[in-house]
Amino acid sequence: MEKYQQVETSIIKKYRREIWIPFIAAIKDYRLIQPGDRIAVCISGGKDSMLMAKCVQHLQKYSDFPFEAEYLVMDPGYNQVNRQRIVDNAEALHIPIKIFETKIFDIVAKTEQSPCYLCAKMRRGHLYKQAQDLGCNKIALGHHFDDVIETILMSMLYGAEIKTMMPKLHSTNFAGMELIRPLYMVKEADILAWRRYNDLQFIQCACRFTENCVLGDNGGASKRQEMKELVKKFRKTSPNIDQNIFHSIHNVNLETVIGYRKGGEQHSFLDEYDSEG
């Protein structure tokens, strides 16, 4: 059995319960992929996006309905080592990538405020544009379950609001385009286990600000890393606490919410309080 076949088999057999079933559940529960879709599967070169690409590839073979996929790699200014690692992994895993280049790292390097925010915003814009040029109606990103939990906690603790990472979104700047997150229900620990089982080495952090940590599992200090550590502490008290957080955003009781925003308007429980009494 060749390497790419071993990797594919591990997804649907050894890690069927941990990866394949949650992947399919997200596709179905949130209606992420529809008949006739042409999806730009966006690959950064990390473990998450590479796994997503292999899952989408396998789904194409056995889907109940036809859809198309383009495997898109944006080079924002990687060094040669990181870029070659992406190319080598794609060849080894039989992922037919299309690479396009941008000058994002050069632009971001000149800013002094929120370089990560600017980089992420520019990356997404370029991905939407390239995907649209390829005739795609959706882009797929590799955010996973842990990203969702961490986003919820960061929004509450640092943003003073309850907000989550949505499984899919309509683009506000590219008409007819959507963003989907097929790994929405897949946990990072299971992705790491899959990577180690198959002895795969992906780039992790290719940004010029942090190029010294291009490989491995450990990232630098950040608010997201702080949330990871917080969830670990929570799990010592309750091993299912991350699942409870996840389910809570699917089960919001509006009768006990003080206020909320919708359509740009602020609403309060007082708006209907007297009439209900």
ABEGO torsion letter per residue (X at the ends): XBAAAAAAAAAABAAAAAAAAAAAAAAAAAGABBBGBBBBBBBAGBAAAAAAAAAAAAAAAABABBBBBBBBBBBAGBBAAAAAAAAAAAAAAGBBBBBBBBAAAAAAAABABGAAAAAAAAAAAAAAAAAAAAGBABBBBABBAAAAAAAAAAAAAAAGBBBBBBABBBBAABBGBBBBBAAAABBAAAAAAAAAAAGBBBBABABAAAAAAABEABBBBBAAAAAAAAAAAAAAABAAAAAAAAAAAABBBAAABABBBBGGBBBBAAAAAAAAX
